[in-house]
């Protein structure tokens, strides 16, 4: 299984971006998929996680609640992060990753074992 993140770019504060995480392999929907971000000089932090199967009740970090939405398209093996009302502090490299654990929705980066390459999101003021 491989993950490929895309959709980053430069946007003004208040704008929107849509990140996509395309997964290869048959086990895509058997594990939770998460989005994480890392700004320079900071640790990688969880943004949102969607569970296996239908992905109901996804997890959101407090700082993105009400602004970001995570969803999945099972037919396309894709997890999407819709980011609205972007702030300058959302600037970071964003990564998608697959959980090592199937039946819960973890949030710690160490519990995710398969990572895609990052995509840069830059929000200007």
N, C-alpha and C positions, 0 to 999 in steps of 0.2 A: 504494500500500500504506500502510495506517495500522496503528499498534499501540496497543492500549488495555490499560493495566495496572490491575489491581484486586486487592482482597483484603487490603490493609493494615489495621492497626488497633492497638489497645492490648492487650497481653498481659503476663502476669506472667512473670518469669524461669522457665525450665524448660518453658514452654508451647510451643504450636505455632501456626503460621499457614500458610495456603496462598495464594500469590500466583498470579494468572493473567495471561497476556499473550495477548489475542485479536488476531489479525491479519486484516485484510481483504486481498483480492487473491489472485491465482493463484500468485504466486511465493513464498508463505509457506515452503514446504518446500525451496526452492532455495538458501537461504542459512542460515548459522548464526544462531541467536538467543541472545542473552546477557542475563543479569540483572546489573545493576550497583547500587551503592548509594553514597550520599553523605550523610555526616553534616555538621552545621554546622561550617564552618571547615576542612573536609578536602577533598581531591580525590576525584573520583569513582573508585571502584575496582570491579574485576570481582569478581563473586560466583561465577557459573557460566555456562558456555556449552555449548550443545548444537548439534551439527553438522547439516548438511543431510541429507536423506534419513532413514534410520532413526535417526540421532542416536546411534549407538553411541559409546562412550568419551567421554562428556562431560568437560569440564574443570571442576574445582572449585578455588577458592582454598583455601589451606591452612587458613584460619581457619573454614571451613565444612565441611570434609571430615568425613564421618561424621554430620553433623547435617542438612545440606540435600540435597535431591534434585531435580534438574531433569529434566523429562520433557516429551514432546510428544504431542498427540493430533492426528494429521494430518487426520483426518476433520473435526475441529472447528476446525482452524487455531489451535490454542491451545498455548502453552508454559506449563508450571506449575512453580513453585518451592515445594516442600514444605519448610517450615522447622520443624525440631524442636529441642528442647533450647535454646530461645532464651536468649540472654544480654543483659544490659543494653547491652553494647557492639555489639549488632546493631541498635540503634536508628539509623535513618537513613531517608532517602527512597530507595525502591527503584525502579529504572527497567528496563524491558526495551528491547532495541534489536536491530536487524538488522544483520548484518555487511555491509560493503562487498565483502567477499571471499567467494567461494562455496566454494572447494575446500580451504580450511584452516580451522582453528578458532582465530581470533585472540582475544586477550584484552585488548588495549589499547583503551581507549574511543575513541581517534581513528580506529580502524579500523571503527567502527560508524557508519553514516551515517543511519539511520532510528531515531528515538527515540520511545517512547511518553511520555505524561505520567507523572510519578512517583506512587507511592503510599506514604504514610507508614507506617512500622512503628515502634512505640514499645514497648519492653520495660521494664517496671518491676521494681524489686527487691522 
